[in-house]
C-alpha cells in the first residue's frame, strides 16, 4: 500500500508540473515554451533513433561512473578521518578550506591538463560529489554515540584469549562504524546526485559532440526547441532515476532505519 501511495503522489506531482508547463506555453508562446504534448510526441519519435541513445548512454555512463567512484573513495576516507584523530587533524583542514571552492571553475584547467575526453568530465563530477560524502561521513563517525561503542566492546572484548587485535578492528569496522555511517553517507550520495547532474550538464556544454548537455546546447543554438526540451526532460528523468536508485540502496542496506521509524 505504501508503494502505491508513493506512486500516486509522484503521478499527482507530475500532473501538476505538466499543467503549469501547459499554462506557461499558452502564455509565452510555443517558440519559447512548446506545449508538453508536442514535446512528448517528438520525444517518442526521437527515442527510436540511434542518435538519442548515444547521447543518453554517454551521459548515463559519465554520471553513474562518477557517483560510484565518488562513493567508493569518499566513504572509506570519511570513516578513517572520523576514526583516526591524528589523520583527521592533518587532513580535515585541507578538506574544509577547499570545500567551499566551486569545483566547476576548474573545468578549463582540467581540459588543459587531462584533455577533453570523458576522464576530465568524470573527474570533475567526482571532485564535486566526493566532498559532500566525506564531510557527512566524517561527521557521522565523530558523533558516534558512546553507548554503541560500549555495547560492541562488551560483545567482542579484547581480553578473550585467541582474539587478535586485527580481528577486533575488522569486526569494529564491519559491525559498528560502517553500519552507523552508511545511512548518512547514502543520504549525502542521494542529495549529491542532483549536483552531479548539474555538473554533468556544464561539462557536456563544452568541447564535445556527445551527451545530453551537448544536445540541449546545440538545439538551443539552432533555435530548435523540441530537441532541446527532449534533452532537458531526459536529464530530469536521469536525475530522478539516480535519486530513487540511491533511495532504494538505502532502503535495502539500512533496514535499521525503517525499524527505528516504526
Backbone as CSV, one residue per row, in Angstrom:
resi,resn,N_x,N_y,N_z,CA_x,CA_y,CA_z,C_x,C_y,C_z
1,UNK,0.816,-1.201,0.000,0.000,0.000,0.000,0.859,1.264,0.000
2,UNK,1.967,1.212,0.733,2.843,2.383,0.785,3.429,2.689,-0.586
3,UNK,3.811,1.629,-1.319,4.364,1.839,-2.655,3.318,2.436,-3.595
4,UNK,2.078,1.990,-3.472,1.003,2.528,-4.311,0.778,4.006,-4.001
5,UNK,0.744,4.336,-2.717,0.560,5.735,-2.316,1.718,6.594,-2.800
6,UNK,2.913,6.026,-2.744,4.105,6.752,-3.210,4.002,7.036,-4.701
7,UNK,3.564,6.059,-5.489,3.408,6.246,-6.937,2.302,7.254,-7.252
8,UNK,1.217,7.214,-6.461,0.131,8.165,-6.679,0.608,9.600,-6.440
9,UNK,1.394,9.792,-5.395,1.931,11.127,-5.117,2.822,11.603,-6.262
10,UNK,3.650,10.692,-6.784,4.510,11.035,-7.915,3.669,11.444,-9.118
11,UNK,2.629,10.678,-9.405,1.782,10.965,-10.575,1.055,12.295,-10.421
12,UNK,0.540,12.581,-9.217,-0.140,13.850,-8.986,0.818,15.025,-9.130
13,UNK,2.037,14.868,-8.619,3.041,15.928,-8.761,3.385,16.156,-10.224
14,UNK,3.553,15.066,-10.956,3.853,15.174,-12.381,2.719,15.849,-13.137
15,UNK,1.481,15.529,-12.767,0.331,16.149,-13.423,0.300,17.657,-13.162
16,UNK,0.622,18.069,-11.939,0.666,19.496,-11.622,1.755,20.208,-12.421
17,UNK,2.918,19.558,-12.551,4.009,20.161,-13.324,3.619,20.311,-14.786
18,UNK,2.985,19.289,-15.348,2.554,19.350,-16.753,1.494,20.424,-16.965
19,UNK,0.609,20.585,-15.986,-0.417,21.623,-16.086,0.219,23.009,-16.086
20,UNK,1.156,23.233,-15.176,1.865,24.517,-15.135,2.657,24.744,-16.419
21,UNK,3.254,23.691,-16.921,4.002,23.786,-18.178,3.071,24.191,-19.324
22,UNK,1.912,23.562,-19.395,0.964,23.879,-20.469,0.477,25.336,-20.356
23,UNK,0.234,25.776,-19.146,-0.197,27.163,-18.947,0.910,28.136,-19.342
24,UNK,2.145,27.787,-19.029,3.269,28.625,-19.431,3.432,28.684,-20.940
25,UNK,3.173,27.549,-21.611,3.270,27.520,-23.066,2.207,28.412,-23.701
26,UNK,1.024,28.436,-23.123,-0.038,29.311,-23.636,0.306,30.779,-23.427
27,UNK,1.001,31.074,-22.329,1.319,32.470,-22.013,2.511,32.977,-22.832
28,UNK,3.594,32.201,-22.885,4.821,32.666,-23.539,4.841,32.398,-25.042
29,UNK,4.072,31.425,-25.488,4.113,31.057,-26.895,5.003,29.846,-27.115
30,UNK,4.699,29.074,-28.143,5.395,27.804,-28.366,6.810,27.986,-28.883
31,UNK,7.160,29.162,-29.390,8.538,29.347,-29.827,9.489,29.358,-28.638
32,UNK,9.004,29.846,-27.511,9.819,29.877,-26.290,9.590,28.629,-25.451
33,UNK,8.343,28.271,-25.269,7.997,27.133,-24.412,6.975,26.258,-25.129
34,UNK,7.421,25.197,-25.799,6.483,24.315,-26.523,5.521,23.619,-25.563
35,UNK,4.362,23.255,-26.067,3.388,22.541,-25.251,3.900,21.136,-24.927
36,UNK,3.546,20.631,-23.755,4.022,19.291,-23.358,3.648,18.211,-24.359
37,UNK,2.441,18.285,-24.930,2.005,17.240,-25.848,2.893,17.191,-27.085
38,UNK,3.336,18.358,-27.563,4.213,18.398,-28.731,5.605,17.866,-28.395
39,UNK,6.097,18.209,-27.198,7.423,17.740,-26.780,7.429,16.226,-26.628
40,UNK,6.398,15.678,-25.977,6.350,14.232,-25.762,6.116,13.487,-27.074
41,UNK,5.392,14.112,-27.994,5.200,13.490,-29.306,6.527,13.401,-30.055
42,UNK,7.299,14.499,-30.038,8.613,14.481,-30.682,9.554,13.524,-29.956
43,UNK,9.472,13.523,-28.624,10.358,12.668,-27.832,10.099,11.194,-28.118
44,UNK,8.821,10.839,-28.304,8.503,9.449,-28.619,9.144,8.991,-29.910
45,UNK,9.183,9.878,-30.920,9.841,9.533,-32.184,11.357,9.537,-32.044
46,UNK,11.871,10.492,-31.261,13.320,10.626,-31.110,13.921,9.470,-30.317
47,UNK,13.117,8.892,-29.428,13.598,7.750,-28.651,13.888,6.534,-29.528
48,UNK,13.322,6.516,-30.701,13.531,5.385,-31.611,14.797,5.547,-32.450
49,UNK,15.491,6.659,-32.311,16.686,6.914,-33.117,17.947,6.484,-32.370
50,UNK,18.955,6.146,-33.133,20.251,5.772,-32.558,20.941,6.981,-31.940
51,UNK,20.694,8.149,-32.503,21.347,9.374,-32.026,20.996,9.670,-30.578
52,UNK,19.719,9.537,-30.222,19.310,9.835,-28.848,20.005,8.914,-27.857
53,UNK,20.044,7.628,-28.152,20.598,6.680,-27.188,22.103,6.814,-27.059
54,UNK,22.763,7.350,-28.071,24.190,7.677,-27.920,24.354,8.784,-26.887
55,UNK,23.562,9.859,-27.049,23.634,10.970,-26.093,23.269,10.506,-24.689
56,UNK,22.179,9.765,-24.573,21.727,9.326,-23.257,22.710,8.335,-22.629
57,UNK,23.242,7.432,-23.442,24.185,6.444,-22.922,25.478,7.073,-22.437
58,UNK,26.001,8.046,-23.186,27.233,8.719,-22.780,27.028,9.475,-21.475
59,UNK,25.925,10.206,-21.369,25.656,10.957,-20.139,25.459,10.015,-18.950
60,UNK,24.727,8.927,-19.159,24.498,7.962,-18.081,25.817,7.342,-17.629
61,UNK,26.666,6.998,-18.582,27.961,6.413,-18.239,28.799,7.381,-17.408
62,UNK,28.836,8.641,-17.814,29.662,9.621,-17.117,29.189,9.851,-15.692
63,UNK,27.897,10.066,-15.511,27.411,10.412,-14.180,27.365,9.189,-13.265
64,UNK,27.009,8.019,-13.780,26.970,6.807,-12.941,28.373,6.395,-12.513
65,UNK,29.325,6.470,-13.429,30.713,6.159,-13.077,31.235,7.121,-12.031
66,UNK,30.927,8.400,-12.205,31.408,9.411,-11.256,30.818,9.191,-9.866
67,UNK,29.529,8.887,-9.776,28.900,8.667,-8.475,29.457,7.420,-7.793
68,UNK,29.668,6.355,-8.569,30.217,5.120,-7.994,31.627,5.339,-7.469
69,UNK,32.467,5.987,-8.271,33.846,6.251,-7.844,33.855,7.174,-6.631
70,UNK,32.989,8.180,-6.632,32.931,9.119,-5.509,32.610,8.407,-4.205
71,UNK,31.624,7.525,-4.238,31.227,6.841,-3.002,32.298,5.855,-2.554
72,UNK,32.852,5.091,-3.473,33.854,4.090,-3.113,35.126,4.730,-2.563
73,UNK,35.406,5.950,-2.976,36.585,6.662,-2.466,36.266,7.443,-1.192
74,UNK,35.130,8.138,-1.164,34.844,9.092,-0.096,34.336,8.426,1.178
75,UNK,33.570,7.361,1.039,33.012,6.714,2.228,34.106,6.141,3.137
76,UNK,35.063,5.358,2.614,36.148,4.904,3.496,36.996,6.049,4.043
77,UNK,37.233,7.071,3.206,38.030,8.205,3.671,37.322,8.929,4.806
78,UNK,36.014,9.134,4.688,35.269,9.797,5.746,35.284,9.003,7.048
79,UNK,35.160,7.675,6.951,35.229,6.835,8.145,36.603,6.932,8.796
80,UNK,37.647,6.878,7.983,39.010,6.926,8.522,39.293,8.271,9.183
81,UNK,38.806,9.349,8.564,39.005,10.668,9.153,38.277,10.797,10.486
82,UNK,37.074,10.260,10.563,36.319,10.347,11.807,36.852,9.453,12.905
83,UNK,37.539,8.365,12.517,38.011,7.382,13.489,39.435,7.663,13.956
84,UNK,40.291,8.093,13.031,41.693,8.350,13.350,41.898,9.839,13.603
85,UNK,42.022,10.208,14.866,42.119,11.618,15.227,43.380,12.271,14.654
86,UNK,44.491,11.553,14.638,45.737,12.133,14.149,45.654,12.426,12.656
87,UNK,45.093,11.491,11.902,44.923,11.714,10.469,43.915,12.827,10.215
88,UNK,42.860,12.874,11.008,41.837,13.904,10.830,42.391,15.296,11.111
89,UNK,43.226,15.425,12.136,43.797,16.735,12.460,44.717,17.240,11.358
90,UNK,45.296,16.309,10.596,46.179,16.704,9.496,45.400,16.972,8.211
91,UNK,44.379,16.145,7.921,43.718,16.188,6.613,42.466,17.062,6.594
92,UNK,41.757,17.169,7.721,40.492,17.907,7.732,40.648,19.394,7.404
93,UNK,41.736,20.088,7.832,41.866,21.494,7.403,41.911,21.649,5.888
94,UNK,42.570,20.736,5.221,42.612,20.787,3.764,41.220,20.610,3.169
95,UNK,40.443,19.677,3.734,39.094,19.424,3.221,38.210,20.644,3.414
96,UNK,38.227,21.240,4.599,37.296,22.322,4.894,37.725,23.652,4.273
97,UNK,39.011,23.809,3.960,39.440,25.018,3.256,39.039,24.958,1.792
98,UNK,39.161,23.780,1.186,38.862,23.634,-0.245,37.406,23.297,-0.517
99,UNK,36.642,22.906,0.508,35.245,22.508,0.290,34.380,23.633,-0.300
100,UNK,34.491,24.878,0.191,33.601,25.930,-0.346,33.952,26.370,-1.764
101,UNK,35.122,26.001,-2.279,35.518,26.439,-3.612,34.657,25.733,-4.653
102,UNK,34.007,26.474,-5.556,33.218,25.815,-6.611,34.136,25.074,-7.584
103,UNK,34.006,23.756,-7.615,34.936,22.938,-8.406,34.757,23.134,-9.905
104,UNK,33.583,23.619,-10.308,33.311,23.773,-11.739,34.212,24.812,-12.385
105,UNK,34.766,25.743,-11.575,35.633,26.778,-12.155,36.940,26.186,-12.664
106,UNK,37.258,24.963,-12.256,38.489,24.317,-12.707,38.303,23.556,-14.019
107,UNK,37.125,23.639,-14.605,36.857,22.902,-15.838,37.859,23.228,-16.948
108,UNK,38.147,24.502,-17.249,39.144,24.775,-18.300,40.527,24.205,-17.971
109,UNK,40.899,24.262,-16.690,42.203,23.732,-16.285,42.261,22.219,-16.458
110,UNK,41.186,21.529,-16.087,41.140,20.079,-16.255,41.193,19.690,-17.728
111,UNK,40.524,20.473,-18.576,40.577,20.199,-20.011,41.998,20.351,-20.543
112,UNK,42.724,21.349,-20.030,44.098,21.568,-20.489,45.034,20.466,-20.015
113,UNK,44.837,20.012,-18.774,45.747,19.022,-18.185,45.381,17.602,-18.593
114,UNK,44.092,17.268,-18.540,43.636,15.888,-18.742,43.042,15.635,-20.113
115,UNK,42.900,16.678,-20.917,42.283,16.501,-22.224,40.785,16.717,-22.144
116,UNK,40.129,16.623,-23.292,38.696,16.909,-23.368,37.859,15.629,-23.467
117,UNK,38.434,14.512,-23.056,37.701,13.243,-23.090,36.827,13.056,-21.867
118,UNK,36.374,11.830,-21.679,35.479,11.518,-20.564,36.169,11.656,-19.211
119,UNK,37.469,11.396,-19.158,38.164,11.354,-17.866,38.068,12.691,-17.137
120,UNK,38.313,13.789,-17.835,38.281,15.102,-17.196,36.877,15.448,-16.714
121,UNK,35.863,15.077,-17.470,34.485,15.367,-17.073,34.074,14.527,-15.863
122,UNK,34.406,13.244,-15.896,34.098,12.376,-14.757,34.860,12.820,-13.518
123,UNK,36.117,13.202,-13.705,36.938,13.624,-12.563,36.349,14.858,-11.886
124,UNK,35.827,15.790,-12.668,35.235,16.997,-12.094,33.980,16.657,-11.281
125,UNK,33.163,15.729,-11.781,31.977,15.310,-11.021,32.392,14.596,-9.741
126,UNK,33.398,13.736,-9.838,33.902,13.023,-8.656,34.407,14.020,-7.616
127,UNK,35.148,15.010,-8.061,35.701,16.011,-7.142,34.594,16.795,-6.455
128,UNK,33.535,17.092,-7.176,32.426,17.862,-6.603,31.627,17.033,-5.600
129,UNK,31.334,15.799,-5.955,30.468,14.951,-5.122,31.216,14.408,-3.910
130,UNK,32.489,14.095,-4.081,33.250,13.432,-3.014,33.294,14.257,-1.736
131,UNK,33.431,15.563,-1.877,33.498,16.411,-0.689,32.250,16.263,0.171
132,UNK,31.092,16.221,-0.447,29.847,16.126,0.312,29.777,14.821,1.093
133,UNK,30.192,13.729,0.471,30.138,12.432,1.149,31.169,12.355,2.258
134,UNK,32.366,12.865,2.017,33.427,12.840,3.032,33.004,13.621,4.270
135,UNK,32.504,14.814,4.074,32.140,15.678,5.202,31.030,15.043,6.036
136,UNK,30.007,14.513,5.380,28.879,13.917,6.105,29.304,12.636,6.820
137,UNK,30.081,11.788,6.147,30.526,10.532,6.768,31.423,10.802,7.962
138,UNK,32.345,11.722,7.828,33.237,12.093,8.939,32.440,12.592,10.135
139,UNK,31.466,13.462,9.888,30.653,13.993,10.984,29.861,12.882,11.662
140,UNK,29.392,11.914,10.878,28.635,10.810,11.455,29.494,9.981,12.405
141,UNK,30.722,9.689,12.011,31.623,8.905,12.877,32.023,9.701,14.108
142,UNK,32.259,10.994,13.938,32.649,11.825,15.086,31.529,11.896,16.129
143,UNK,30.279,11.808,15.681,29.148,11.892,16.597,28.594,10.508,16.950
144,UNK,29.427,9.498,16.795,29.012,8.144,17.171,28.720,8.089,18.662
145,UNK,27.541,7.657,19.004,27.127,7.583,20.405,27.972,6.537,21.129
146,UNK,28.499,6.927,22.270,29.383,6.041,23.028,28.692,4.749,23.465
147,UNK,27.386,4.790,23.588,26.691,3.583,24.059,26.808,2.456,23.042
148,UNK,26.861,2.809,21.736,27.043,1.778,20.718,28.441,1.181,20.803
149,UNK,29.427,2.035,21.061,30.807,1.553,21.179,30.953,0.614,22.381
150,UNK,30.383,1.000,23.505,30.495,0.156,24.707,29.737,-1.159,24.537
151,UNK,28.603,-1.101,23.847,27.846,-2.341,23.600,28.644,-3.290,22.727
152,UNK,29.277,-2.740,21.684,30.087,-3.576,20.808,31.284,-4.143,21.567
153,UNK,31.913,-3.317,22.377,33.095,-3.763,23.122,32.745,-4.870,24.110
154,UNK,31.552,-4.810,24.656,31.149,-5.859,25.598,30.857,-7.175,24.888
155,UNK,30.477,-7.096,23.595,30.184,-8.304,22.832,31.439,-8.958,22.279
156,UNK,32.472,-8.147,22.020,33.704,-8.690,21.453,34.900,-8.095,22.183
157,UNK,35.102,-8.475,23.444,36.181,-7.874,24.226,37.553,-8.376,23.798
158,UNK,38.550,-7.535,23.997,39.923,-7.889,23.629,40.534,-8.909,24.580
159,UNK,40.005,-8.970,25.783,40.657,-9.824,26.776,40.381,-11.305,26.549
160,UNK,39.445,-11.641,25.619,39.196,-13.052,25.349,40.425,-13.661,24.681
161,UNK,40.877,-14.769,25.204,42.076,-15.404,24.685,41.841,-15.886,23.248
162,UNK,42.768,-15.586,22.371,42.680,-16.002,20.984,42.013,-14.987,20.080
163,UNK,41.655,-13.808,20.609,41.048,-12.756,19.791,42.131,-11.784,19.357
164,UNK,42.597,-11.856,18.116,43.651,-10.942,17.672,43.147,-9.510,17.606
165,UNK,44.092,-8.571,17.764,43.723,-7.162,17.727,43.219,-6.765,16.341
166,UNK,43.821,-7.346,15.280,43.387,-7.046,13.920,41.954,-7.513,13.693
167,UNK,41.636,-8.674,14.256,40.281,-9.188,14.122,39.296,-8.265,14.819
168,UNK,39.678,-7.733,15.980,38.814,-6.809,16.715,38.566,-5.544,15.897
169,UNK,39.604,-5.004,15.286,39.452,-3.792,14.484,38.576,-4.041,13.258
170,UNK,38.749,-5.198,12.635,37.935,-5.517,11.463,36.467,-5.662,11.840
171,UNK,36.206,-6.346,12.949,34.834,-6.510,13.402,34.215,-5.164,13.786
172,UNK,35.022,-4.308,14.374,34.532,-2.985,14.747,34.164,-2.183,13.504
173,UNK,34.983,-2.305,12.472,34.703,-1.596,11.220,33.436,-2.127,10.561
174,UNK,33.308,-3.465,10.492,32.216,-4.085,9.753,30.887,-4.002,10.496
175,UNK,30.910,-4.066,11.822,29.669,-4.179,12.588,29.316,-2.925,13.382
176,UNK,30.193,-1.933,13.376,29.884,-0.714,14.121,30.021,0.537,13.254
177,UNK,31.219,0.767,12.724,31.476,2.024,12.025,30.716,2.124,10.705
178,UNK,30.829,1.076,9.866,30.149,1.119,8.561,28.632,1.162,8.722
179,UNK,28.001,0.289,9.530,26.538,0.385,9.668,26.065,1.719,10.233
180,UNK,26.874,2.321,11.115,26.462,3.587,11.709,26.557,4.739,10.711
181,UNK,27.617,4.744,9.880,27.841,5.859,8.958,27.131,5.691,7.625
182,UNK,26.755,4.460,7.276,26.198,4.200,5.943,24.912,4.984,5.651
183,UNK,23.935,5.072,6.567,22.721,5.838,6.241,23.011,7.296,5.908
184,UNK,23.882,7.928,6.681,24.223,9.333,6.416,24.954,9.484,5.092
185,UNK,25.864,8.550,4.802,26.624,8.622,3.551,25.717,8.427,2.344
186,UNK,24.766,7.501,2.441,23.841,7.270,1.329,22.888,8.452,1.147
187,UNK,22.512,9.090,2.243,21.709,10.308,2.128,22.486,11.399,1.423
188,UNK,23.770,11.536,1.770,24.618,12.517,1.087,24.764,12.182,-0.389
189,UNK,24.898,10.889,-0.705,25.003,10.479,-2.108,23.714,10.784,-2.852
190,UNK,22.578,10.551,-2.217,21.289,10.814,-2.853,21.128,12.300,-3.155
191,UNK,21.504,13.140,-2.202,21.423,14.582,-2.418,22.431,15.027,-3.477
192,UNK,23.620,14.423,-3.442,24.677,14.808,-4.382,24.374,14.373,-5.812
193,UNK,23.423,13.445,-5.996,23.095,13.018,-7.357,22.552,14.182,-8.178
194,UNK,21.801,15.080,-7.537,21.321,16.264,-8.237,22.451,17.192,-8.625
195,UNK,23.419,17.352,-7.718,24.598,18.166,-8.034,25.393,17.553,-9.173
196,UNK,25.484,16.224,-9.175,26.227,15.533,-10.234,25.587,15.774,-11.601
197,UNK,24.257,15.776,-11.666,23.560,16.036,-12.925,23.840,17.456,-13.403
198,UNK,23.842,18.416,-12.475,24.109,19.811,-12.840,25.529,19.977,-13.385
199,UNK,26.500,19.352,-12.707,27.890,19.437,-13.176,28.048,18.717,-14.507
200,UNK,27.352,17.592,-14.669,27.391,16.864,-15.942,26.933,17.752,-17.086
201,UNK,25.840,18.476,-16.881,25.333,19.352,-17.936,26.365,20.408,-18.338
202,UNK,27.028,20.998,-17.340,28.017,22.035,-17.644,29.210,21.446,-18.367
203,UNK,29.671,20.281,-17.936,30.839,19.680,-18.582,30.550,19.251,-20.016
204,UNK,29.284,18.918,-20.290,28.922,18.491,-21.641,28.542,19.661,-22.546
205,UNK,28.605,20.850,-22.008,28.271,22.035,-22.805,29.469,22.549,-23.591
206,UNK,30.662,21.990,-23.330,31.879,22.481,-23.959,32.673,21.317,-24.547
207,UNK,33.249,21.565,-25.708,34.260,20.686,-26.308,33.818,19.226,-26.395
208,UNK,32.582,18.995,-26.788,32.115,17.624,-27.001,30.967,17.639,-28.001
209,UNK,30.720,16.516,-28.599,29.593,16.371,-29.514,28.712,15.199,-29.112
210,UNK,28.823,14.795,-27.858,28.042,13.687,-27.333,27.545,14.035,-25.948
211,UNK,26.392,13.508,-25.602,25.824,13.734,-24.283,24.587,14.608,-24.343
212,UNK,23.775,14.514,-23.301,22.535,15.279,-23.246,22.800,16.769,-23.106
213,UNK,23.877,17.128,-22.423,24.232,18.538,-22.320,24.528,19.141,-23.680
214,UNK,25.270,18.398,-24.489,25.540,18.864,-25.859,24.249,18.967,-26.658
215,UNK,23.366,17.991,-26.524,22.091,18.015,-27.250,21.286,19.257,-26.900
216,UNK,21.244,19.607,-25.617,20.486,20.782,-25.180,21.089,22.061,-25.742
217,UNK,22.402,22.230,-25.581,23.041,23.468,-26.017,23.060,23.589,-27.535
218,UNK,23.260,22.480,-28.236,23.275,22.519,-29.694,21.890,22.862,-30.252
219,UNK,20.851,22.267,-29.680,19.486,22.561,-30.122,19.103,23.998,-29.790
220,UNK,19.526,24.467,-28.640,19.247,25.852,-28.246,19.912,26.830,-29.210
221,UNK,21.153,26.546,-29.572,21.869,27.414,-30.511,21.214,27.462,-31.877
222,UNK,20.569,26.377,-32.288,19.882,26.341,-33.579,18.434,26.804,-33.485
223,UNK,17.982,27.124,-32.269,16.599,27.551,-32.085,15.590,26.446,-32.270
224,UNK,16.019,25.196,-32.097,15.139,24.035,-32.256,14.681,23.597,-30.871
225,UNK,13.483,24.021,-30.474,13.029,23.851,-29.101,12.687,22.399,-28.747
226,UNK,12.148,21.637,-29.693,11.703,20.282,-29.368,12.859,19.361,-28.971
227,UNK,13.974,19.304,-29.735,15.110,18.505,-29.248,15.701,19.038,-27.956
228,UNK,15.677,20.364,-27.791,16.223,20.941,-26.554,15.430,20.470,-25.343
229,UNK,14.101,20.523,-25.437,13.282,20.085,-24.313,13.341,18.571,-24.133
230,UNK,13.580,17.852,-25.219,13.786,16.407,-25.090,15.037,16.121,-24.265
231,UNK,16.104,16.846,-24.518,17.321,16.701,-23.719,17.114,17.099,-22.273
232,UNK,16.367,18.187,-22.057,16.094,18.626,-20.684,15.303,17.565,-19.919
233,UNK,14.250,17.047,-20.553,13.444,16.015,-19.895,14.262,14.756,-19.634
234,UNK,15.139,14.404,-20.564,15.968,13.202,-20.384,16.907,13.363,-19.202
235,UNK,17.497,14.560,-19.057,18.346,14.817,-17.889,17.531,14.773,-16.602
236,UNK,16.296,15.294,-16.661,15.430,15.245,-15.479,15.109,13.799,-15.097
237,UNK,14.759,12.985,-16.081,14.458,11.580,-15.819,15.687,10.843,-15.280
238,UNK,16.857,11.169,-15.817,18.087,10.548,-15.325,18.339,10.935,-13.874
239,UNK,18.100,12.202,-13.543,18.277,12.642,-12.165,17.310,11.969,-11.209
240,UNK,16.045,11.842,-11.624,15.056,11.168,-10.778,15.413,9.702,-10.587
241,UNK,15.876,9.063,-11.665,16.260,7.655,-11.560,17.417,7.471,-10.578
242,UNK,18.438,8.319,-10.665,19.582,8.204,-9.767,19.165,8.452,-8.321
243,UNK,18.301,9.432,-8.124,17.820,9.727,-6.772,17.074,8.529,-6.184
244,UNK,16.171,7.958,-6.959,15.395,6.826,-6.468,16.246,5.570,-6.341
245,UNK,17.264,5.439,-7.192,18.172,4.297,-7.082,18.953,4.366,-5.768
246,UNK,19.467,5.550,-5.445,20.157,5.735,-4.164,19.203,5.526,-2.996
247,UNK,17.962,5.952,-3.164,16.947,5.743,-2.138,16.682,4.249,-1.933
248,UNK,16.659,3.494,-3.049,16.467,2.052,-2.954,17.622,1.353,-2.272
249,UNK,18.845,1.798,-2.569,20.019,1.225,-1.900,19.949,1.462,-0.401
250,UNK,19.584,2.683,-0.012,19.459,2.993,1.413,18.350,2.161,2.056
251,UNK,17.252,1.969,1.336,16.137,1.183,1.873,16.557,-0.269,2.109
252,UNK,17.388,-0.800,1.215,17.781,-2.204,1.305,18.882,-2.421,2.352
253,UNK,19.903,-1.565,2.360,21.062,-1.786,3.219,20.926,-1.157,4.603
254,UNK,19.981,-0.276,4.781,19.824,0.391,6.080,18.462,0.060,6.667
255,UNK,18.227,-1.198,6.887,16.920,-1.642,7.387,16.685,-1.186,8.819
256,UNK,17.751,-0.929,9.549,17.594,-0.456,10.928,16.861,0.866,10.991
257,UNK,17.035,1.703,9.977,16.321,2.978,9.952,14.820,2.767,9.895
258,UNK,14.386,1.783,9.097,12.957,1.506,8.984,12.399,0.986,10.323
259,UNK,13.200,0.143,10.993,12.742,-0.384,12.292,12.638,0.719,13.328
260,UNK,13.617,1.645,13.307,13.564,2.776,14.252,12.383,3.684,13.943
261,UNK,12.088,3.851,12.640,10.957,4.706,12.255,9.634,4.131,12.733
262,UNK,9.535,2.801,12.696,8.312,2.167,13.180,8.163,2.276,14.688
